[in-house]
Amino acid sequence: MSANFLFRGAQISYTTKGKGRCIVLIHGFLGSKEIWNDYQKRLSKKFKVVCIDLAGHGESECIGYVHNMELLAESIKALLKHLNVRKTVIAGHSLGGYVSLAFAEKYPDSVLGLMLINSSAKGDNSTRRQSRNQLIDLVKKDRKRAIELLVPGFFNLKKRNTTWQIKRYLKYAHNCSERGIIASIEGMKLRKEREIVLKFAPFPFIYLIGKYDSIFPEENLIEESNLGEKGSHFILEESSHMSLMEEQEKVYRYLKEFAS
């Protein structure tokens, strides 16, 4: 069952289940905390599992017109304070990974471990920023069409049984308001590079990499995972940018082992 807490005048929605070492799970762009439901149910047998709707997603309200990564990281910290949690393992998918890295930079003493799923420590290059501006224009013209053009590209369309996964993610995406979508895009566009966070990380970190991820090429993420002494990576051989859905059992096992 969802609960809310107040952060900078906005109601932010979250769920928590279980006891023990804390794991925070952060969804990606156009996602929802609901994407972690199965993970939370299984992991809560051993851990305290916290899932959040980032501002402008799911049941959480917007905070202004730009949701930068530092702001979203502060909302995670505020939630942990609300729950009386001092230290946590933090795992983020895509946008959630950017937020996780911002959290690790601002609050390194609060991090027991960091998992990046289909995500990167690099910032946007000029080409990527331009494509984000084009996406903003499309969202303003036709939010629904923008979502339905974008979401299928997150998945490995050559793999069987992706239709229901795409439909499920579209449901989360259509729940995002125009303002929330644009605020997130603006925040991602402005995010800074955080490779230095990994280079000097005092905590273990791991990359889960989709073999067919068209957004983040495998070789680039492997290079990032080798930045610090505490880094590692796993290649998920059948997935694109949505490994947490496309190869859920493997991601679950890696997450459980890493958090332990």
C-alpha positions as CSV (number, residue, x, y, z in Angstrom):
1,M,0.0,0.0,0.0
2,S,1.3,3.4,-1.0
3,A,2.1,6.2,1.5
4,N,3.1,9.8,1.0
5,F,5.5,12.3,2.6
6,L,5.8,16.0,1.9
7,F,9.0,17.2,0.1
8,R,9.4,20.9,-0.9
9,G,5.6,21.3,-0.9
10,A,4.9,18.2,-3.1
11,Q,3.4,14.9,-2.1
12,I,5.8,12.1,-2.9
13,S,4.5,8.6,-3.0
14,Y,6.4,5.5,-1.8
15,T,6.1,2.0,-0.5
16,T,8.1,0.1,2.1
17,K,8.1,-3.6,3.0
18,G,10.2,-5.9,5.1
19,K,12.9,-5.5,7.7
20,G,16.7,-5.5,7.8
21,R,19.3,-3.9,5.6
22,C,17.6,-1.2,3.4
23,I,17.4,-1.3,-0.3
24,V,16.0,1.7,-2.3
25,L,14.8,0.9,-5.8
26,I,14.4,3.8,-8.2
27,H,12.5,3.5,-11.5
28,G,13.5,5.0,-14.8
29,F,12.0,7.7,-17.1
30,L,8.2,7.4,-17.5
31,G,8.2,4.6,-15.0
32,S,6.6,4.0,-11.6
33,K,7.4,2.4,-8.3
34,E,5.0,-0.4,-9.4
35,I,7.6,-1.7,-11.7
36,W,9.4,-3.0,-8.7
37,N,6.4,-4.8,-7.1
38,D,7.6,-8.3,-7.7
39,Y,11.2,-7.4,-6.6
40,Q,9.9,-5.8,-3.4
41,K,7.7,-8.8,-2.5
42,R,10.6,-11.2,-2.9
43,L,13.4,-9.1,-1.5
44,S,11.4,-8.1,1.6
45,K,11.8,-11.6,3.0
46,K,15.3,-10.6,3.8
47,F,15.6,-6.8,3.4
48,K,13.7,-3.6,4.1
49,V,12.7,-2.6,0.5
50,V,11.8,1.0,-0.3
51,C,10.3,2.1,-3.7
52,I,9.6,5.7,-4.6
53,D,7.7,7.5,-7.4
54,L,10.1,10.2,-8.5
55,A,8.6,13.6,-8.7
56,G,6.2,13.9,-11.7
57,H,5.9,10.1,-12.0
58,G,3.3,7.7,-10.7
59,E,1.4,9.2,-7.7
60,S,4.1,11.8,-6.9
61,E,3.5,15.5,-7.7
62,C,5.8,17.8,-9.6
63,I,8.4,20.0,-7.9
64,G,8.8,23.1,-10.1
65,Y,9.5,22.8,-13.8
66,V,13.0,21.2,-13.8
67,H,13.6,18.0,-11.9
68,N,17.4,18.0,-11.8
69,M,19.2,14.9,-10.4
70,E,20.3,16.7,-7.3
71,L,16.8,17.6,-6.4
72,L,15.6,14.1,-6.9
73,A,18.5,12.8,-4.8
74,E,17.4,15.1,-2.0
75,S,13.9,13.6,-2.2
76,I,15.4,10.1,-1.6
77,K,17.4,11.4,1.3
78,A,14.3,13.1,2.7
79,L,12.4,9.8,2.4
80,L,15.1,7.9,4.2
81,K,15.1,10.4,7.0
82,H,11.3,10.1,7.1
83,L,11.8,6.3,7.5
84,N,14.6,6.7,10.0
85,V,17.1,4.9,7.7
86,R,20.7,6.0,7.9
87,K,22.4,3.7,5.3
88,T,21.1,1.9,2.2
89,V,21.9,-0.1,-0.8
90,I,20.6,1.9,-3.8
91,A,19.6,0.6,-7.2
92,G,18.4,2.7,-10.1
93,H,17.2,2.0,-13.6
94,S,18.2,4.5,-16.3
95,L,17.0,7.9,-14.9
96,G,16.9,6.2,-11.5
97,G,20.6,5.4,-12.0
98,Y,21.4,9.1,-12.6
99,V,19.5,9.9,-9.4
100,S,21.4,7.2,-7.5
101,L,24.7,8.6,-8.7
102,A,23.7,12.1,-7.6
103,F,22.6,10.6,-4.2
104,A,26.0,8.8,-3.9
105,E,27.8,12.1,-4.6
106,K,25.9,14.1,-2.1
107,Y,25.5,11.5,0.6
108,P,28.4,8.9,0.3
109,D,28.2,8.0,3.9
110,S,24.6,6.9,3.4
111,V,25.5,4.4,0.6
112,L,26.2,0.7,1.3
113,G,26.3,-0.2,-2.3
114,L,25.2,1.2,-5.7
115,M,23.7,-0.7,-8.6
116,L,23.2,0.9,-12.0
117,I,20.7,-0.9,-14.3
118,N,20.8,0.3,-17.9
119,S,22.3,3.5,-16.8
120,S,25.5,5.7,-17.1
121,A,27.6,8.1,-15.2
122,K,28.2,10.2,-18.2
123,G,26.3,13.4,-19.0
124,D,24.5,14.1,-22.3
125,N,26.6,15.1,-25.3
126,S,25.3,17.8,-27.7
127,T,23.6,15.3,-30.0
128,R,21.7,13.8,-27.1
129,R,20.7,17.2,-25.7
130,Q,19.3,18.1,-29.1
131,S,17.3,14.9,-29.3
132,R,15.9,15.7,-25.8
133,N,14.8,19.2,-27.0
134,Q,13.0,17.5,-29.9
135,L,11.3,15.2,-27.5
136,I,10.1,18.1,-25.4
137,D,8.7,19.7,-28.5
138,L,6.9,16.5,-29.4
139,V,5.5,16.1,-25.9
140,K,4.1,19.6,-26.0
141,K,2.4,18.9,-29.3
142,D,1.1,15.5,-28.5
143,R,2.0,13.8,-25.2
144,K,0.3,10.5,-26.0
145,R,2.0,10.1,-29.4
146,A,5.4,11.0,-28.0
147,I,5.0,8.3,-25.3
148,E,3.8,5.6,-27.8
149,L,6.7,6.4,-30.2
150,L,9.3,6.3,-27.4
151,V,8.5,3.4,-25.2
152,P,8.7,0.5,-27.6
153,G,12.3,1.5,-28.4
154,F,13.3,0.7,-24.8
155,F,12.7,-3.0,-25.4
156,N,14.4,-5.8,-27.4
157,L,11.7,-6.2,-30.1
158,K,13.4,-9.3,-31.5
159,K,12.6,-11.2,-28.3
160,R,9.3,-13.0,-27.9
161,N,6.7,-11.9,-25.4
162,T,7.6,-8.2,-25.2
163,T,4.1,-7.0,-26.2
164,W,2.7,-7.3,-22.7
165,Q,5.8,-5.7,-21.2
166,I,5.5,-2.7,-23.6
167,K,1.8,-2.4,-22.7
168,R,2.6,-2.5,-19.0
169,Y,5.2,0.2,-19.3
170,L,3.0,2.4,-21.5
171,K,0.5,2.3,-18.6
172,Y,3.0,3.8,-16.3
173,A,4.1,6.3,-18.9
174,H,0.6,7.6,-19.7
175,N,0.2,8.3,-16.0
176,C,2.9,10.9,-16.2
177,S,1.7,14.5,-16.8
178,E,3.1,16.7,-19.6
179,R,4.7,18.9,-16.9
180,G,6.3,15.9,-15.2
181,I,7.7,14.5,-18.4
182,I,9.2,17.8,-19.5
183,A,10.6,18.5,-16.0
184,S,12.4,15.1,-16.1
185,I,13.8,15.6,-19.6
186,E,15.1,19.0,-18.6
187,G,16.7,17.5,-15.6
188,M,18.4,14.7,-17.6
189,K,19.6,17.2,-20.2
190,L,21.3,19.3,-17.5
191,R,22.8,16.5,-15.5
192,K,26.6,16.5,-15.0
193,E,29.1,13.7,-15.5
194,R,29.7,11.7,-12.4
195,E,32.4,9.2,-13.4
196,I,34.6,10.7,-10.6
197,V,32.0,9.4,-8.0
198,L,32.8,5.9,-9.2
199,K,36.5,6.4,-9.5
200,F,36.8,7.2,-5.8
201,A,33.8,5.3,-4.5
202,P,34.2,4.0,-0.9
203,F,31.4,1.5,-1.6
204,P,31.0,-1.3,-4.1
205,F,29.1,-0.6,-7.3
206,I,27.9,-2.7,-10.1
207,Y,26.6,-2.2,-13.6
208,L,23.9,-4.4,-15.1
209,I,24.2,-4.0,-18.9
210,G,21.7,-4.9,-21.6
211,K,23.4,-6.6,-24.5
212,Y,21.1,-4.9,-27.0
213,D,20.7,-1.5,-25.2
214,S,20.6,1.0,-28.0
215,I,20.9,3.9,-25.6
216,F,24.0,2.8,-23.7
217,P,26.4,0.6,-25.7
218,E,27.9,-2.3,-23.9
219,E,31.5,-1.4,-24.4
220,N,31.0,2.1,-22.9
221,L,29.3,0.8,-19.7
222,I,32.0,-1.9,-19.2
223,E,34.6,0.9,-19.4
224,E,32.7,2.9,-16.7
225,S,32.4,-0.1,-14.5
226,N,36.2,-0.4,-14.4
227,L,36.7,3.2,-13.3
228,G,37.0,2.3,-9.6
229,E,38.6,-0.5,-7.6
230,K,35.2,-1.5,-6.2
231,G,33.4,-1.7,-9.6
232,S,32.0,-4.7,-11.5
233,H,29.5,-5.5,-14.2
234,F,27.3,-8.2,-15.6
235,I,26.0,-8.5,-19.2
236,L,22.4,-9.4,-19.6
237,E,22.4,-11.3,-22.9
238,E,18.7,-11.0,-23.9
239,S,17.7,-7.5,-23.0
240,S,17.8,-4.0,-24.4
241,H,17.1,-0.9,-22.2
242,M,14.5,-2.6,-19.9
243,S,16.6,-5.4,-18.3
244,L,14.6,-5.2,-15.1
245,M,11.5,-6.3,-17.0
246,E,13.1,-8.3,-19.9
247,E,15.3,-10.4,-17.7
248,Q,13.7,-10.0,-14.3
249,E,14.8,-13.2,-12.7
250,K,18.5,-12.5,-13.5
251,V,18.3,-8.9,-12.3
252,Y,16.5,-10.1,-9.1
253,R,19.3,-12.6,-8.4
254,Y,22.1,-10.1,-9.0
255,L,20.3,-7.5,-6.8
256,K,19.7,-10.0,-4.0
257,E,23.4,-11.2,-4.1
258,F,24.7,-7.7,-4.3
259,A,22.6,-6.4,-1.4
260,S,23.7,-9.3,0.8
